Amino acid sequence: MFQKLKNIYHLFQAILASILYGFPSRRLKVIGITGTDGKTTTTHLIAHILKRARKKVSFVSSVYASIGGVESDIGFHVTTPSSFALQKLLKQSADNHDEYFVLETTSHALDQNRVWGINYEIGVITNITHEHLDYHKNYEEYVNTKMKLLLNSKVAILNEADDSYKLLSQKLKGKSQKYNSKFKSSEQFTELAEFNKYNYSAAYTVCKELGLTDEVILKALESFELPKGRLDLVYDKDFKIIIDFAHTPNALLQLLPAVRKLYLKKNGQLIHVFGSAGLRDFTKRSMMGEASDKFSDIIILTEEDYRT
């Protein structure tokens, strides 16, 4: 009941913010990215391709915001800003005469109506796995929350390999397109971690839907650098240090074998340092421990988030 009241409050704020800033998203083609893992990388990929195609684009991700070519720390603990902050960013982008706005969109923002007033040109699902089940209660409710983005999009781009695909595609007949880990010339990206192949493929599919040519897209993909904190090699001398945002069981199951394959020598050891904020969804802790135990030689558990 309390959460429903909060959602009504957020909806009121979103309506007020949209009116105050003049519904700026109507002057933009907004591309929304949602999912458990891969949102940030996919957001940056799409924005990078559009920039290389000489399109005017702004974006907001969990790493930073880039509005009119000016990068800034969004200063939010949550990924998707509050309604007033978001509408202000959208207005700045529209006033800059941008054509596109790429928005990393969380399930919390969707459920709380923080993105009310935004009509998406394209909605993208990266994957939907175990996360935020403290908030959404169960997997089906989590999927239905993500569905809000797709229902409010002209076109839905779905991950064919994800467990959510069957349910989502049935509800979005005639409106959805699918992708998997393969796309045109994907074999040339031999150094990509398997999970990033899906992010690249999602971005490729979006940009094809927007009318970009294979030549432009593939050339842009070749020059893309992963966002800070995403498979981020920060030290590479007598040993390697890699920082990654992975904080879900699925993310660890994808990340750790990729690190072993791409960075470890034959007899090398993988030392995994991680934590799991748990006052909300404490059930994922054991699952993350199992994932780490499967692929790591040494595990060091530490505090992830001082709030918990």
N, C-alpha and C positions, 0 to 999 in steps of 0.2 A: 504493500500500500504506500509506504514512504517513498519508494522508488518511482511509483506512478505519479505521485504528487510532484516529485523533483522533475520528472519528465515534462509535466504540464508547465512547470516554471521555466524550464529550458525552452520549451516551445514558444511560450510568451516572449522570452528574450529574443529568440530567433526571428519571430514575426516583427518585433519592434526594430531589431537591427537591420533586417532586410528593408523595411520601410524607410528607416533613417538614412541608409546609404543608397537608396534608390534601386534595389534589386540589381546590383552590378553584374551578377553572373549572366544576366540576359544579354549582355554585350560581349560575352565570352563563350568559347567552346570549352566546357569544363570536362576534364577526364578524371574520373574517380578511381582510385586503386584501393581495394580492401582485401583482407585475408589475414591469416594468422602470421605467416612468415613471408618475407620477400616483398613487402609493400614498398619499403624505402628504396631498395635497389631498382625495382620496376618503375617507380616514380621518377627517379633520376635518369634511368635509361630513356624513357619516353621524352622527357624534357631535353635531354642531350641530343636525341635524334632530331627533334623539331628545331632546335637551335642550329644544328648542322645543315638542316634543310632551309635555313634562313627564314624561319617563321618566328614571329614575336611570341614568346612564351614566358610565363612566370610559373612558379610552383612552390608548394609547401610540403615538406617532409619532416620526419622526426629528427633529421640532422640540422637543417636550417631552412629558411625561406629565401627565395630568390624572386624579387618583385621588380620588374623593369630593369633587370640586369644587376640590381643591387642585392648582395647577399647579406643576411642578418640572422643572428641567433633568435629563434622564435621565443625563447624564454619560457616555454611551457613544459611542465612535466608530462603532460599528455600530448599525444601526437597532433590531433586535430584541435585547433584553437577554439576558444569560446566563440559564440555567435557574433558578438560585437567585434572581436579581433579578426575573425575570419572575413566578415563582410567588409571591414576596413581594408584588408589585404586585397580582396577581390576588386574593390573600388579603385585602389591604387593601380592594380593591373589593368583594369578597363580604361582608366584615365590615361594610362600609358599607351593606349591603343593596341594592347596585346590581342592576339587572335586566340591563343590557347592558355588555359590554366590547368595545371596538373595538381591534383589534390590527394594526398595520402589520407584516407578516411577510415577511422577506426569504428569498430562495432559499437563502442560506447557512444561515440558521436552520433551514429545512426539511431541508436535506441533512444538517446536523450533529445533527439530532434535538433541538435546543434547545427545540422546542415539543411534545415528546412529553408525553402526558398531558392535552393540551387537545383536547377534542372541540368542533369548531366548529358553530355553528348555521348559519352561512352563510359560504361562501368566495367571494371575488371576485377575478377576474383583470382588471387594467386593460389591460395589453398585454404582449407578450413580444418584445423586439427585441434588437439587438446590445448585449450587456453581460455581464460576468462569464464570457466564454467562455474566459478563462484558467483559471477554476475548473471550469466545467462541460464543457469540452472542445469541445462542439458544441451546436447549437441544439436538437436533439432531446433531448439529456440535460438541457438547461436547462428545456425544456417539461415533461419527466417529473418533474423536481424540483418545479416549481410544482404539478404534478398531486397531489403528496402532500397539499397543503392541501385540494384539492377532494375527494379521496377520503375525507378525514377530516371532511367537512362534510355536513350533512343536505341542503343545497341549494347548488348551484354557480351563480354568476352570471358569464356569459362575454361578452366583447366580440365581437360579431358581425363587426366590421370588421377584427379583428386576424388576422394570419396563423396564429395558434395555434388559432383557433376550430374549424376543421374537425377537427383531430386531437383536441382536447379534447372536443368535443361527441360524437364517435364513441365515445370511451371512457367518457362519462358519460351514456349514453342514459337518459332518464327521470328524470334527477336535476338537469339543468341548465336554466337560463333564460338568455335572451340580451338584450343591449341594444345600442344604437348611439348616434349623436349626437343622436337625436331622442327626446323624451319629452313627455308631456302638457304643453301650454303652453310648450314649449321656445322657441317663436318670440318669446316676450316677453323672453328674456334676450339682447337684441341686442348687448350689449357684451362678451359672452363670447368669449374666444379659442376657436378650433375645438377644440383639444385639451381644453379645460376642459368643453366640452359633453359629452364622453364621461365625464368624472369626475362631472359633475352627473347624467348619465343613470344611471350605475352606482349612485350614492347613492339616486336616486329609485327604482330597481328594487329595491334592498335594502329600503328602508323600506316599499314597497308589499308586499313579501313578509312583512314584519313586521306588516302589518295597519294601517298608518297611512293616513289618507285623503289624497286629492289636495290638498284645501284646506290641511291641516296641513303637508304636505311643501312645496308651492309657496310658502307664506307664509314658511317657514323658509329656503328657498333664496334668497328675495328679500333677506333680511337677512344672508346669509353673507358674511364677509370672508375672502379668501384667507390662508393661513398666512404667517407671516413668511418671506421669502426665496422666495416663489412669485409671480412676476410682480409683484414688490414695488416700487412707485413711491416711491422714498425722497427724490427731489428733483424739484420741478416749478415752476421759475421761468423763467429765460431759456433753459434747456435742461432735459431730463429725464434722470434717472438711474434705471435699473431694475435690480434685483438678482433673479436667478433661479437656482435650484438645478440647472438643466439641465446634465447632465454625460455625456450619451450622444448619439450621432449622431442618433437619432430625436428626442430631446428638442429638439435645436437646429433640426432641420428643421421642427418644430412651433412652436417659440417665436419664432424670428426673423421669419418672415413675419407672425406675429400682432402682434409689436411694431411692425413697419412699418405694418400696417393700423390698429392702435388708437392709436398714439402719434405717428407721424411726419407732419409736414406734407408737402405735395406735393413740395417740393424739399429736404426734410430729409435728413440723413445719419445712418446707423446706424453707430456705433462699437462694435465688439464686443470686449470684453476677456475672455479666457478662458484656461484651461489644461487639461491632460489628464494626470492621474496615470497613469503608464505602465509601471511596473515589473511590473505584472501583465498587464493586457490592452492591450499597446501597439498592437495592430492597429487600435483604434478611433481613434487619433490622426489618421491621414490622412482618415478618414471624417468626423471632426468638423471638420477643416480645410476639406474640400470643402463641407460644409453651411454653414459660416460664410462662405466665399467666395461662395456662391450668393446670400446675402441681405444681406451686410454691405458697407458702403462702405469702412470702415477696420477692419483687424483688428490687435489688440494681443495678443500671446501672452505669457503670464506663468506663474509657478508656481501650481499649484492646491493641491497638498498637499505640505507640507514632508517628509512621510515618504518621498516618491519623488523 
